[in-house]
Amino acid sequence: MSGPKITFIGAGSTVFAKNLIGDLLGYAELADARLTLFDIDAERLSTSEIVAHKVAAALDVKPTIEATLDRRVALDGADYVVSMFQVGGYRPSTVIDFDIPKKYGLRQTIGDTLGIGGIMRGLRTIPVFQSMMADMAELCPDAMHLNYVNPMVMNCWAMNSSSSIRTVGLCHSVQHTAGDLAKDINVPIDEIDYLCAGINHLAFYLKFEREGESLYPLIEQVAKSGQIPSRGDDARADGGVGGLSDAVRYKMFEKLGYFVTESSEHFSEYVPWFVKNGRDDLIEEFGIPLDEYLRRCEHQLDGWHSLRKKLEDPESRFRVKPSDEYGATIIHSMHTDKPSVIYGNVTNTGLIENLPQECVVEVPCDVTRKGIAPRTIGRMPLQLTALMQTNINVQALTVEAALTGNREHVYHAAMFDPLTAAVLSVDEICAMVDELIVAHGDYLPEALR
């Protein structure tokens, strides 16, 4: 069996590409894969190509590795396509997404998934995916597309509703949070059986058990202990001392009865209750790191040149260890027909009965040579789907705005966003949207400008 062609779109995300390539080449059946790296940044692409060869050398395997600045060349004949890019980059786009809302009194933590930052990121990313889907329909119509690009739900929703290309959205929040909870309650993760479902970043553990016994009572003990865990220093890309507080989602666990997958800093901006003007006491009480994504980006950029030098150093040797990302697992199962189970973001086709049919849900999926088969969950607790629906409203309106060019739906998406609505008036929201559209300029669809 010859190795598949695996194309990386946005391969200049060097560290992430390194981890995925290590996962892929760690499988003997994929050791002869054809890895095609694409990026629009020639310098970063060159670094990633060097890194890919060093990963292969560390694993003593001989894949075909190629790099190109031509996306169509990269996609031509691909069996699998992995997307991992950011439209507009840190500058100008991410800085704009934070600075303009801040003028209006709207503060964010991460701003890449929901909220006004997520809306604008979706509007500038969906058109790129539309163009890419058109190329794939021509050049690799049977390829499996693995998307890691945020805003996850908005991007997957837009692609699934406008293209026939098979797409699954991949995130690590389910498996990472399961590991966090295992540490919190001092139970080995390999002894835990869990079932999680919902929408990306708002999925909940419907079951968290060991040998058929619920572990939720242990989590409740942690919640009531008054000693809410912090996540390790490695979570803080600004190099700060101490981890990030998990107080927000432990509070929501108390109120909802189920634990959510996404981190507290993310979750705080998906709801209207924690980041509020004039309530810095809440920011302090729950340890909410405002502007956290800006700090992470600045830290990464500050360290890039030294990291690049280290990665490219011909004398340096890599120690390749498996990550817990699902991408390589999917490709291995589809290539070999060895079954696996992953959590994927897919179109809701009755999988969660009390969520809209057309939305994108995150559920367990079985993977074989036939592809990805999501499992049916049924009905979820009403308080959980009620919370999800507040986010789905924003996702639906943003996707509709991007696909139809209806600018009014951009205002609507921002108006119905839980955090934005909790802070700003309707007129302030519309003025902020207008300013953001002007600032982003050509990154947005022409019909919206």
Steps between C-alpha positions, in 0.01 A plus 500: 500500500658830389511793735226765479553860400442716808486874438553760772332835432670754725810289557680813620340425837826320559463362851150367435614354167797337674270327750258376235778377273651316795165335572454399136846360444482316830263257330691239298222496239545874440879510506510520119236773475537791262493813716427819307551825692332823387513850643493856372804591715810370323726542803277304736434240232874445460537447875213251505655307211827472692312394811305233310825345374644505853190330640531229236868455583424476871251223429728335242234502230503619140184682396486726198513861621429794273417867549320745274366855502229395250186375673363328191822301462475402865138386466535319169438128561497530880346216699487703821511875554581652839413868551684698768522863390396842628367763260636845574749377757571662833560831326292654374191289559520366856618834636209672323255247648613594850584870474182632337256320735709621794431860392133427553558340839479139377784287636591149385727218610564287187261635237548232234189283532199710592438861600583788274852364447365162393244663270761706317741209479223286351412765242857521374566125513188355337571657157847340501344163573243552223781556251688201635193276484456596135859400430455172687182419305709526184834357615424250779122451527527179704748637756422509871536852638616534861443853628682646798424864412291719734227604531444126474121483484454798267759369255370142497137616476581717199697225325247226570210709376666620179734219393491123444856455635504277807608714795546431869598764753761401755576648840684369804272644769316171568808289565695780670220578745450132575867489593464813714207353690685172551781693669254705706342187649822295503372219279717368214354612168534151350256373764232752405215440255326815380233613257506860386269691265386850407654763276868582475622671819155449653495122520424330831595169658171312517688208653827502693547158661739237628383139479140615461508732802451872446798717589290815517480477883879539509480801271232645729739462792760704315239767420398526866853489640567868443828405331420521132789365289709714270630363176876465472749766400522350151148632441634853536677590182596838649742319729318631806539346842215273599238337287161609377212477745227246430251684718256593222419153381494357851240765583301402193531134595333588831215674316454262205587163650736404216861595429581692180793423273637846431739685731377764740658789310323394181172420673485836679440679170231261374258609772382836641582445867871547560654774279292805583579871499536645848538154651871450530422313820371216282814510285711467813279244675501263202853571386395598148804593285378781277698539174645153557519417129697817429755401764529149356555634149759756615686232693505268200615776264771616741637147518460407134846600376683312773266202458550504123877501545474202732265310270722556197828428678649201314667387822176488699313173527128460554339284761169408343220405736133439414250780552135445588367665184252295296628582151750217457261253665235577238738470209643174632155346549377607157819380332521162676136433599614455860210654695535785746276739692554876496299809589413699191300804396239394246161610370214420735286247313285405797809416706388733779124514476441826684748709300433641151547251218733718294740600777841342564530276805794334673438130565690170511564354155605159374771506234566228242596485133145610420559830676366665811172377650368720783308336782144598588468657844126565522364773723731693729407675827297810424721743696797392289333537162350833611852629561626356170216664311621848604828422322338323206298817428823694449657223292197471272476874435873534431496211253196644326667841475815348352320279247237751386677834546215624719667767713196531725573152633840618621321749725254230602778257591665761721168606654419145606848416623467441877804702610458784250133541590580502870738794460388721211183667376361426155634828360844437649504151351415626152759779517764252614414258217524782245843598628621140497382446143688809383814399690507147358445624146595252230518209744119498502265399216443788261124486553541580869732797455 
